Amino acid sequence: MKRRTFIKSTALAGVGLVTSGWTFGMDKELVRKGLRVGIIGLDTSHAVAFTKSLNASDASPEFGGYKVVAAYPQGSKDIESSIKRVPGYIEEVRKLGVEIVDSISELLKKVDVVLLETNDGRPHPEQAIPVFKAGKPVFIDKPVAGTLTDAYTIFQAAKDYKAPVFSASSLRYMSNMDDIIKNQSIGKILGAESFSPSPLEATHPDFFWYGIHGIEALFTVMGTGCQTVSRVHTPDTDVVTGIWKDDRIGAFRGLRAGKTGYGGYAFGDKGIKTLGDYNGYDPLLKEIIKFFQTKISPVTPGETLEIFTFMEAADESKRRGGASVSMAETRQKALNQVKKVW
């Protein structure tokens, strides 16, 4: 052992910092074992936003002392809009005290929990499964995968490894959601409509890339139980309508022209209310921290998989010229293609 390393290790051991599981991060600030966050994928602004919130000197107590200490930057390998972000985001998180590592295996040695932030859903299975094997809780940012079959693969692998996993869009936590759902301010939900930007990416099913935000807001209000899906598509707009098992109707409007934004309406037996404003990333991040602490996802795998089934069924409806598509048919087709790769 080199003299400098020996002296440093001995000094730390003398005050109990090596043996009690502390590690350096945050520009040499000590981060206790159990609170060390690692990031996979620096090709999305979410990675930087989460790091800024967690590593801030005045971070909210609701973040529980969790700090990002290391990141593996590789995200998409062929989506130019993602690839070109990586160098800049590496520098941004470095300034926040984050160590850049060369592999997921190296990352897993340094952290206790993981934010899988790769913007491209296609590599998520190969990125997530080593985390499952290591037994570390992981939040998988949108989209959970690049295909419905891969989404099922991820959740099945997590189940087999008994690995805690959570995936959600920040639009689940729009400002009026609690009032509508928990407080039942408009009574029983009879239907809902949501909207969000919905740019397309050729490597992903249409709504997996961005429309998922508005669709997750729709499911947050409506819950599970969608039976059929139909879609009207033009170059600038999509309108997707789902019929739920109790004859309720939910609809999503995807925007690609003119003024875009996030929002929607919930229709109840006692009133009508907007879904409220987009609240940024922190409401989602607080739920992620609770998940890291409890190992219990606030959104069930079944609900996340139904959201992705809805989006895949919408693509199939587009291919069929707007015809109604069965969710059950779509689900079974994806399940038939799952192969155990873990």
C-alpha positions in Angstrom: 0.0 0.0 0.0 1.3 3.4 -0.8 2.4 5.5 2.2 -0.2 8.3 1.5 -3.0 5.8 1.1 -1.9 4.0 4.2 -1.9 7.2 6.3 -5.3 8.2 5.0 -6.8 4.8 5.7 -5.3 4.7 9.2 -6.5 8.1 10.0 -10.0 7.4 8.9 -10.1 4.1 10.7 -9.0 5.9 13.9 -12.2 7.9 13.9 -14.3 5.0 12.8 -15.0 6.3 9.3 -13.8 3.3 7.3 -15.2 0.6 9.4 -18.6 2.3 9.8 -19.2 2.5 6.1 -18.5 6.2 5.2 -17.3 7.1 1.7 -16.0 10.2 0.1 -18.2 12.2 -2.3 -19.6 15.7 -2.6 -16.2 17.2 -3.1 -14.7 15.2 -0.2 -17.7 15.5 2.1 -18.3 12.2 3.8 -21.5 10.3 2.9 -22.7 7.5 5.1 -23.2 4.0 3.8 -26.9 3.4 3.1 -27.3 7.0 1.7 -25.0 6.7 -1.3 -26.8 7.2 -4.6 -25.4 6.1 -8.0 -26.6 7.2 -11.4 -26.6 5.1 -14.6 -26.9 7.3 -17.7 -26.1 11.0 -18.1 -28.0 11.7 -21.3 -31.0 13.3 -19.7 -31.5 16.6 -17.7 -33.2 14.5 -15.0 -29.9 13.2 -13.9 -28.5 16.7 -13.3 -31.8 17.9 -11.7 -31.9 15.0 -9.2 -28.2 15.5 -8.4 -28.7 19.3 -7.8 -31.6 18.7 -5.4 -29.9 15.9 -3.4 -26.4 17.4 -3.3 -27.4 20.9 -2.4 -25.9 22.3 0.8 -29.5 23.2 1.9 -31.1 20.0 0.6 -34.6 19.4 1.9 -34.8 17.1 5.0 -37.3 15.1 3.0 -34.4 13.8 0.9 -33.1 12.0 4.0 -29.5 12.8 3.6 -29.1 10.8 0.3 -26.3 12.1 -1.9 -25.3 11.2 -5.4 -21.6 10.1 -5.1 -21.0 8.3 -8.4 -22.3 8.1 -12.0 -21.7 5.8 -15.0 -22.4 8.2 -17.9 -23.1 5.8 -20.8 -26.7 6.3 -22.0 -28.0 5.9 -25.5 -25.5 4.6 -28.1 -27.2 5.9 -31.2 -29.7 8.6 -30.5 -27.9 11.8 -31.3 -30.0 14.1 -29.2 -29.1 12.0 -26.2 -25.4 11.3 -27.0 -24.5 15.0 -27.4 -25.7 15.9 -23.9 -23.4 13.5 -22.1 -20.1 15.6 -22.1 -21.9 18.6 -20.7 -23.8 16.6 -18.1 -20.6 14.9 -17.0 -19.1 18.3 -16.2 -22.2 19.5 -14.4 -22.4 16.5 -12.0 -18.6 16.5 -11.4 -19.0 20.1 -10.2 -21.6 18.7 -7.7 -19.0 16.3 -6.3 -20.0 13.2 -8.3 -17.3 10.7 -9.3 -17.5 9.4 -12.9 -16.9 5.7 -13.2 -16.2 3.4 -16.2 -18.7 0.6 -15.7 -21.9 -0.4 -13.9 -20.0 -3.0 -11.9 -17.7 -0.3 -10.6 -20.6 1.9 -9.8 -22.3 -0.8 -7.8 -19.3 -1.1 -5.5 -19.6 2.5 -4.5 -23.3 3.0 -4.0 -26.3 1.7 -2.1 -29.2 2.7 -4.3 -29.4 3.5 -8.0 -31.2 6.0 -10.3 -31.3 4.5 -13.8 -31.6 7.7 -15.9 -30.7 6.6 -19.4 -33.0 8.5 -21.7 -33.1 5.6 -24.2 -35.3 2.8 -22.9 -33.8 0.0 -25.1 -30.6 -0.6 -22.9 -32.6 -0.6 -19.7 -32.8 -4.4 -19.3 -29.1 -4.9 -19.6 -28.5 -1.9 -17.3 -31.1 -2.8 -14.7 -30.5 -6.6 -14.3 -26.9 -6.2 -12.7 -28.5 -3.8 -10.2 -31.2 -6.4 -9.4 -28.5 -9.1 -9.0 -26.6 -6.8 -6.6 -29.8 -6.4 -4.5 -29.8 -2.6 -4.7 -33.1 -0.7 -5.0 -33.4 1.1 -8.3 -35.6 3.8 -9.7 -36.0 3.5 -13.5 -36.8 6.7 -15.2 -39.1 6.9 -18.2 -39.5 5.0 -20.3 -39.0 1.8 -18.2 -38.0 0.0 -21.4 -38.0 0.5 -25.2 -40.7 -2.2 -25.9 -43.6 -3.6 -23.9 -41.9 -7.0 -24.0 -38.7 -5.5 -22.4 -40.9 -3.8 -19.8 -42.3 -7.2 -18.8 -38.7 -8.7 -18.9 -37.5 -6.0 -16.4 -40.3 -6.5 -13.9 -40.1 -10.3 -14.2 -36.3 -10.2 -13.5 -36.9 -7.8 -10.5 -39.5 -10.3 -9.1 -37.1 -13.2 -9.5 -34.3 -11.4 -7.8 -36.7 -9.9 -5.2 -35.3 -6.6 -6.2 -37.1 -3.3 -5.2 -37.9 -1.4 -8.4 -40.0 1.8 -9.1 -40.7 3.7 -12.3 -42.8 6.8 -12.8 -43.1 10.1 -14.6 -43.0 13.4 -12.6 -46.4 14.2 -14.1 -47.9 11.7 -11.7 -47.4 14.4 -9.0 -49.1 17.4 -10.6 -50.4 19.9 -8.1 -54.1 18.9 -7.9 -53.6 15.1 -7.9 -53.7 14.6 -4.2 -56.9 16.8 -3.9 -58.6 14.8 -6.7 -57.5 11.3 -5.6 -56.8 11.3 -1.9 -59.2 14.0 -0.8 -61.9 13.0 -3.4 -62.7 16.7 -3.9 -64.8 15.9 -7.0 -66.2 12.6 -5.7 -66.0 9.4 -7.8 -63.9 9.8 -10.9 -66.1 9.2 -14.0 -63.5 10.0 -16.6 -60.4 12.1 -17.4 -58.5 13.8 -20.2 -54.8 14.7 -20.2 -52.4 16.3 -22.6 -48.6 16.7 -23.0 -46.0 17.2 -25.6 -45.5 14.1 -27.7 -42.5 14.3 -30.0 -41.7 11.0 -31.7 -38.4 9.1 -31.8 -38.0 6.5 -34.5 -36.3 4.0 -32.2 -39.2 3.8 -29.8 -43.0 3.1 -29.9 -44.5 6.6 -30.4 -45.6 7.4 -26.9 -42.7 5.7 -25.0 -40.4 8.5 -25.8 -42.3 11.5 -24.4 -46.1 11.0 -24.6 -45.8 8.8 -21.5 -45.8 11.9 -19.3 -49.4 12.8 -20.2 -50.5 9.2 -20.3 -49.1 8.5 -16.8 -51.1 11.6 -15.6 -54.2 10.0 -17.1 -53.7 6.7 -15.4 -52.9 8.4 -12.1 -56.5 9.7 -12.1 -58.2 6.8 -13.8 -56.4 3.9 -12.2 -56.0 0.5 -13.9 -58.7 -1.4 -15.7 -58.5 -0.1 -19.3 -60.0 -2.6 -21.7 -59.7 -1.2 -25.2 -57.7 1.6 -26.9 -58.3 3.5 -30.2 -56.2 6.3 -31.7 -56.6 9.1 -34.2 -53.2 10.2 -35.6 -52.1 13.2 -37.7 -48.6 14.7 -38.1 -49.3 17.3 -35.4 -51.6 15.6 -33.0 -52.7 12.3 -31.5 -55.9 11.6 -29.6 -56.0 8.3 -27.8 -59.2 7.0 -26.1 -59.4 4.2 -23.7 -62.5 2.5 -22.4 -62.2 1.2 -18.8 -63.9 -2.0 -17.5 -66.6 0.1 -15.7 -67.4 2.0 -19.0 -65.5 5.1 -17.9 -63.6 6.9 -20.7 -60.1 8.3 -20.5 -58.3 10.2 -23.2 -54.9 11.5 -24.0 -54.0 14.3 -26.4 -50.4 14.3 -27.7 -49.1 17.7 -29.0 -46.5 18.2 -31.6 -47.4 21.7 -33.0 -48.3 25.1 -31.6 -48.3 25.9 -27.9 -47.5 22.7 -25.9 -47.7 22.0 -22.2 -48.9 19.6 -19.5 -52.4 19.4 -18.0 -55.8 17.9 -18.2 -59.2 17.5 -16.4 -60.8 15.0 -14.1 -64.5 14.5 -14.3 -66.3 13.4 -11.1 -69.8 12.9 -9.9 -69.5 16.0 -7.8 -67.4 18.3 -10.0 -64.8 18.9 -12.6 -61.2 19.8 -11.8 -58.0 20.5 -13.6 -55.1 18.2 -12.9 -53.2 21.3 -11.9 -49.7 22.5 -12.7 -46.5 20.6 -13.3 -44.5 20.8 -10.1 -41.0 20.0 -11.4 -38.9 17.0 -10.3 -38.8 17.4 -6.5 -42.2 15.8 -5.8 -41.1 12.7 -7.7 -37.7 12.7 -6.1 -39.3 12.8 -2.6 -41.2 9.6 -3.6 -38.0 8.0 -4.9 -36.3 8.7 -1.5 -39.3 7.1 0.4 -38.9 4.1 -1.9 -35.2 3.9 -1.2 -36.0 4.0 2.5 -38.9 1.5 2.5 -38.1 -0.6 -0.5 -41.8 -0.4 -1.4 -42.7 1.2 -4.7 -45.6 3.7 -4.6 -46.7 2.5 -8.0 -47.3 -1.2 -8.5 -45.6 -3.0 -11.4 -49.1 -3.9 -12.6 -50.0 -0.2 -13.1 -46.8 0.7 -14.8 -47.2 -2.3 -17.2 -50.7 -1.3 -17.9 -49.6 2.2 -18.9 -47.1 0.7 -21.3 -49.7 -1.7 -22.6 -52.0 1.2 -23.3 -49.2 2.9 -25.3 -48.4 -0.2 -27.3 -52.1 -0.7 -28.0 -52.3 2.9 -29.3 -49.5 2.1 -31.7 -51.3 -1.0 -32.9 -54.5 1.1 -33.3 -52.5 3.5 -35.5 -51.3 0.6 -37.6 -54.9 -0.6 -38.0 -56.2 2.8 -39.1 -57.7 3.8 -35.8 -59.5 0.6 -35.0 -60.2 -0.4 -31.4 -57.5 -2.7 -29.9 -57.8 -5.0 -27.0 -55.5 -4.4 -24.0 -55.7 -8.1 -23.3 -54.6 -9.0 -26.8 -51.7 -6.5 -26.6 -50.6 -7.8 -23.2 -50.6 -11.5 -24.3 -48.6 -10.8 -27.5 -45.9 -9.1 -25.4 -45.8 -11.8 -22.8 -45.4 -14.5 -25.5 -42.2 -12.8 -26.6 -40.5 -12.6 -23.1 -37.3 -14.6 -22.9 -35.5 -15.2 -19.7 -32.2 -13.4 -20.2 -31.2 -12.9 -16.5 
